[in-house]
């Protein structure tokens, strides 16, 4: 249980609204973040995490939640905040360095002009997200290695995981989403998503209430008609018609029954047998009911 004794708070947690509603929101975010960290075995005491900070509502919520867990003695790791400035025109490059310095948070700001590469390589009318994220991920892995970090920590929340699931379902022909924990392709770094259980709406409410300096994404966020935006609109409509549906769908992702899915790689249907057949495998099949 989280108590309400919030004295001597780290700067990033100070100035919170003094309302019952906000306290419940904060406790829910901390509880769900801790649950994901524990359930997926993210903690290796004494290691260092590279916490990726974009300046969006999700990454601010992530950083604040991890710092509170660390402050409470529930996260025995070192945190290094990192922002990758990708050279997008108009990006307010001073906002995050000033914020992190003011909040007394160890950080690294890295400038890499991946924006020009994306604009040069992606044909007109195509989405930027795949190449942009691949270039960003490669740089973050490099920075993590240079900083002696064991994990790259991302701010993807519950709704991101749901949207990715439906993107794969509708457009990729597979059932998959972003896992809360994975190992990178080179096998030397973990990738963690501690907000996997946290709703996007809670990230929005928390970061706005804390008055964090939110920076919008003007690259992918500027494109209209993205498949992900269409999926998000669909989920919003479902949620409006049946409040709580997102939670139900997310629970389904954690309650998969391989024997009830038609994927022979997940379940050995060829070896499936009735109790009678298992006792006498050489008996001829019973055709009386045909």
C-alpha positions in Angstrom: 0.0 0.0 0.0 1.1 3.5 -0.7 0.8 5.9 2.2 0.2 9.7 1.9 3.4 10.8 3.7 4.9 12.7 0.8 7.4 14.8 2.7 10.9 15.6 1.3 9.7 14.7 -2.2 12.1 14.9 -5.2 11.5 18.1 -7.2 9.7 16.4 -10.0 7.0 15.2 -7.6 6.5 18.6 -5.8 3.6 20.9 -6.5 1.0 18.2 -7.0 -2.7 19.2 -6.6 -4.0 18.6 -3.1 -7.1 16.8 -4.0 -8.5 13.4 -3.3 -9.0 12.8 -7.0 -5.4 13.5 -7.9 -4.1 11.4 -5.0 -6.1 8.4 -6.2 -4.8 9.0 -9.7 -1.2 9.1 -8.5 -1.6 6.0 -6.4 -3.1 4.1 -9.3 -0.3 5.0 -11.6 2.4 4.1 -9.1 0.5 0.8 -8.2 0.2 -0.2 -11.8 3.7 0.7 -12.7 5.1 -1.3 -9.7 2.9 -4.2 -10.7 4.3 -4.3 -14.3 7.9 -4.0 -13.0 7.3 -6.9 -10.5 5.3 -9.1 -12.8 7.8 -9.0 -15.6 10.9 -9.1 -13.5 12.4 -5.9 -14.6 14.5 -5.1 -11.5 18.1 -6.2 -11.2 19.4 -4.3 -8.2 22.3 -2.0 -8.8 21.9 -1.7 -12.5 21.4 1.5 -14.5 18.3 2.4 -16.6 18.2 4.7 -19.6 14.8 6.4 -19.2 13.8 7.8 -22.6 12.2 11.2 -22.4 10.5 12.6 -25.5 8.8 15.5 -23.7 5.3 14.0 -24.2 2.8 13.2 -21.5 3.7 9.5 -21.3 7.4 9.9 -20.8 6.9 12.6 -18.1 4.6 10.2 -16.3 7.1 7.4 -16.7 9.9 9.4 -15.3 7.9 10.7 -12.3 6.6 7.2 -11.5 10.1 5.7 -11.6 11.5 8.5 -9.4 8.7 8.0 -6.9 9.3 4.3 -6.7 13.1 4.9 -6.4 12.4 7.5 -3.7 10.3 5.0 -1.8 13.0 2.4 -1.9 11.0 0.1 -4.2 13.2 0.5 -7.3 16.9 -0.1 -6.4 18.4 1.0 -9.7 20.0 4.1 -11.0 18.0 6.3 -13.4 19.5 8.3 -16.3 17.0 10.4 -18.2 17.8 10.8 -21.9 16.3 12.9 -24.7 17.2 12.3 -28.3 16.8 15.5 -30.2 16.1 14.3 -33.8 16.5 17.6 -35.5 12.8 18.3 -36.2 12.2 21.9 -37.3 10.9 24.0 -34.5 11.7 21.5 -31.7 12.2 23.5 -28.5 15.6 22.2 -27.7 16.1 24.0 -24.4 12.9 22.8 -22.7 14.0 19.4 -21.6 17.5 20.3 -20.5 16.2 23.2 -18.5 13.5 21.0 -16.9 15.8 18.1 -16.0 18.4 20.5 -14.6 15.8 22.3 -12.5 14.4 18.9 -11.3 18.0 17.8 -10.4 17.6 14.7 -12.5 20.8 13.1 -14.0 20.4 13.3 -17.8 21.9 13.2 -21.2 20.8 15.2 -24.2 21.8 13.8 -27.6 21.4 15.5 -30.9 21.1 13.4 -34.0 19.5 14.7 -37.2 17.4 11.7 -38.1 14.6 14.0 -39.3 16.5 14.8 -42.5 17.1 11.1 -43.2 13.4 10.3 -42.7 12.3 13.1 -45.0 14.8 12.0 -47.6 14.1 8.3 -47.5 10.3 8.1 -47.0 8.3 8.7 -50.3 5.6 11.3 -50.3 2.4 10.0 -48.8 4.0 7.2 -46.8 4.2 7.3 -43.0 7.4 8.3 -41.2 6.9 6.1 -38.1 8.8 2.9 -39.0 12.0 4.5 -40.2 11.9 7.3 -37.5 11.5 4.7 -34.7 14.2 2.5 -36.1 16.7 5.3 -36.3 15.7 6.5 -32.8 16.0 3.0 -31.4 19.5 2.5 -32.8 20.7 5.7 -31.3 19.1 4.9 -27.9 20.8 1.5 -27.8 24.1 3.1 -28.6 23.7 5.7 -25.8 22.7 3.0 -23.3 25.9 1.1 -24.1 28.0 4.2 -23.8 26.4 5.0 -20.4 26.7 1.5 -19.0 23.0 1.0 -18.8 21.4 -2.5 -18.8 18.0 -1.4 -20.0 16.3 1.1 -22.3 13.0 2.2 -20.6 10.2 3.4 -22.8 6.9 5.2 -22.0 4.5 3.1 -23.9 1.2 2.6 -22.0 -1.7 0.2 -22.0 -3.4 2.0 -24.9 -0.2 1.8 -27.0 -0.1 -1.9 -26.5 -3.8 -2.3 -27.5 -3.4 -0.2 -30.6 -0.4 -2.1 -31.7 -2.3 -5.4 -31.2 -5.1 -4.2 -33.5 -2.6 -2.8 -36.0 -1.0 -6.2 -36.3 -4.4 -7.9 -36.4 -5.8 -5.6 -39.2 -2.7 -4.9 -41.2 0.0 -7.4 -40.2 -1.9 -10.7 -40.3 -0.6 -11.7 -36.8 -1.6 -11.6 -33.2 1.2 -9.6 -31.5 1.8 -6.4 -29.6 4.7 -4.6 -27.8 5.8 -6.8 -24.8 6.4 -5.1 -21.5 9.9 -6.7 -21.5 12.2 -7.9 -24.2 15.8 -8.3 -25.2 17.2 -6.4 -28.1 18.3 -8.1 -31.3 22.0 -8.0 -30.2 21.1 -9.6 -26.9 22.9 -7.1 -24.7 20.1 -4.8 -23.6 16.7 -5.1 -22.0 13.8 -3.0 -23.3 11.2 -2.2 -20.5 7.8 -0.7 -20.7 6.8 -0.1 -17.1 3.6 1.8 -18.0 2.2 -1.3 -19.7 -0.8 -1.4 -17.3 -1.4 2.4 -17.2 -4.1 4.0 -19.2 -3.3 6.8 -21.6 -6.0 9.0 -20.1 -4.2 8.7 -16.7 -0.9 9.8 -18.2 -2.6 12.8 -19.7 -4.4 13.8 -16.5 -1.3 13.3 -14.4 1.2 15.2 -16.6 -1.3 18.1 -17.1 -2.0 18.3 -13.4 1.7 18.4 -12.6 2.1 21.2 -15.3 5.0 19.4 -17.0 6.2 21.3 -20.2 4.7 18.9 -22.8 6.2 19.0 -26.2 4.1 17.6 -29.1 5.5 15.4 -31.8 5.4 17.5 -35.1 6.7 14.7 -37.3 4.4 11.6 -37.2 1.8 13.7 -35.3 1.5 16.0 -38.3 0.4 13.2 -40.7 -3.3 12.7 -41.3 -5.0 9.4 -41.9 -2.4 7.2 -40.2 -3.5 3.6 -39.6 -2.7 3.9 -35.9 -4.9 7.0 -35.7 -7.7 5.1 -37.3 -7.3 2.3 -34.8 -7.2 4.8 -31.9 -10.5 6.3 -33.2 -12.1 2.9 -33.3 -11.0 2.1 -29.8 -12.3 5.5 -28.6 -15.7 4.8 -30.2 -15.9 1.3 -28.6 -14.9 2.8 -25.2 -17.6 5.5 -25.6 -20.2 2.9 -26.3 -19.1 0.5 -23.5 -16.9 2.2 -20.9 -14.3 -0.2 -19.6 -13.9 -2.1 -22.8 -10.2 -1.2 -23.1 -9.5 -2.9 -19.8 -11.4 -6.0 -20.9 -9.5 -6.2 -24.1 -6.2 -5.7 -22.3 -7.0 -8.5 -19.8 -7.6 -10.7 -22.9 -4.0 -10.1 -24.0 -2.9 -11.5 -20.6 -5.3 -14.5 -20.8 -4.3 -16.3 -24.0 -5.4 -19.9 -24.4 -3.2 -21.6 -27.0 -5.4 -24.7 -27.3 -8.3 -22.4 -28.4 -6.3 -20.7 -31.2 -5.7 -22.3 -34.6 -2.0 -21.8 -34.5 -0.2 -25.3 -34.7 3.0 -23.7 -33.6 1.5 -22.8 -30.2 -0.4 -26.0 -29.6 0.3 -29.6 -30.7 -3.1 -30.5 -32.2 -1.6 -33.6 -33.9 -0.9 -35.1 -30.5 -4.4 -34.3 -29.1 -6.3 -37.4 -28.2 -9.4 -38.4 -26.2 -9.0 -40.1 -22.9 -9.9 -43.5 -24.4 -7.4 -43.1 -27.2 -4.7 -42.1 -24.8 -5.3 -45.3 -22.8 -5.3 -47.5 -25.9 -3.5 -45.7 -28.8 -3.7 -48.8 -31.1 -7.5 -49.0 -31.0 -9.4 -48.1 -34.2 -11.3 -44.8 -34.3 -14.9 -44.9 -33.1 -17.1 -44.1 -36.1 -20.4 -45.0 -34.5 -21.4 -41.4 -34.1 -20.8 -40.5 -37.7 
